[in-house]
Amino acid sequence: MVDKLNTHKVNGLVQKQFQLYNTGFRISVSIVTGVCGESASLVIYDSNLYPDNDSRSEREKEYIIPVDDVEDLNELADMLKSCVKERNKTLNKK
């Protein structure tokens, strides 16, 4: 979906990735910026390799989640920050 309310001076791509090394998952945020609007998505990729007889080998390796409005990304960022802030309230300090 293209958000036609937010236009840009040039066409471009903003993309950042975060690798969860212990779990084998990678999360990417992509925002395609353009003179006619913008479009964003979250991509979750599972890089785990499972034996053929393991049922996890049958699941999808990549999930692309379209984001209708970049404001939704701001809300997601705020939610993550809020969760960590709440978690820190009971954290034992070293």
C-alpha atoms as one frame of an Amber mdcrd trajectory, in Angstrom:
protein
   0.000   0.000   0.000   1.266   3.480  -0.835   0.753   6.367   1.592   0.162
   9.268  -0.811  -0.061  11.889   1.965   3.677  11.783   2.705   5.729  12.602
  -0.386   9.486  13.145  -0.726  11.856  15.251  -2.822  13.493  12.165  -4.373
  12.828   8.434  -4.562  14.792   6.349  -2.083  14.901   3.482   0.374  15.498
   3.511   4.119  16.271   0.042   5.430  17.665  -1.177   8.758  18.146  -4.712
  10.045  18.499  -6.209  13.490  19.929  -9.707  13.925  18.838 -11.721  16.961
  21.959 -13.868  17.068  20.859 -16.286  19.769  17.587 -17.166  18.052  18.556
 -16.974  14.377  15.908 -14.402  13.490  16.473 -11.166  11.575  14.044  -8.246
  11.633  14.141  -5.605   8.903  12.287  -2.329   8.575  11.979  -0.921   5.058
  10.526   2.431   4.066  10.349   3.165   0.365  10.259   6.945  -0.062   9.107
   8.561  -3.251   7.862  11.655  -4.962   4.410  10.036  -5.183   4.298   8.721
  -1.595   5.858   6.099   0.627   5.394   2.474   1.598   6.741   0.602   4.613
   7.069  -2.994   5.741   8.487  -5.191   8.472  10.246  -8.387   7.428  10.927
 -11.228   9.842  13.343 -13.849   8.527  14.161 -17.177  10.194  17.711 -18.260
   9.367  17.578 -21.423  11.476  18.394 -24.603   9.612  16.454 -27.610  10.778
  16.837 -31.280   9.794  14.377 -32.424   7.128  12.428 -34.558   9.575  11.911
 -31.609  11.943   8.460 -30.015  11.613  10.028 -26.550  11.948  11.625 -27.011
   8.518   8.134 -26.848   7.003   7.277 -23.366   8.291   7.783 -20.198   6.285
  11.279 -18.697   6.443  10.195 -15.127   5.775   7.209 -13.044   6.792   6.598
  -9.680   5.143   4.224  -7.475   7.112   3.000  -4.401   5.224   2.674  -1.211
   7.256  -0.082   1.096   6.017   1.256   4.247   7.632   4.733   5.128   8.910
   3.007   6.436  12.043   2.379   2.763  12.860   6.179   2.311  12.962   6.388
   5.221  15.419   3.753   3.547  17.587   5.665   0.255  17.447   8.878   2.026
  18.505   7.034   3.760  21.364   5.526   0.455  22.475   8.942  -1.256  22.529
  10.465   1.621  24.518   7.528   1.549  26.935   7.909  -2.196  27.490  11.624
  -1.871  28.255  10.950   1.096  30.560   8.329  -0.943  32.451  10.715  -3.906
  32.657  13.469  -1.709  34.065  11.293  -0.762  37.053  11.812  -4.158  38.673
  15.304  -4.909  37.362  17.895  -5.752  40.006  20.707  -3.245  39.695  24.298
  -4.525  39.733
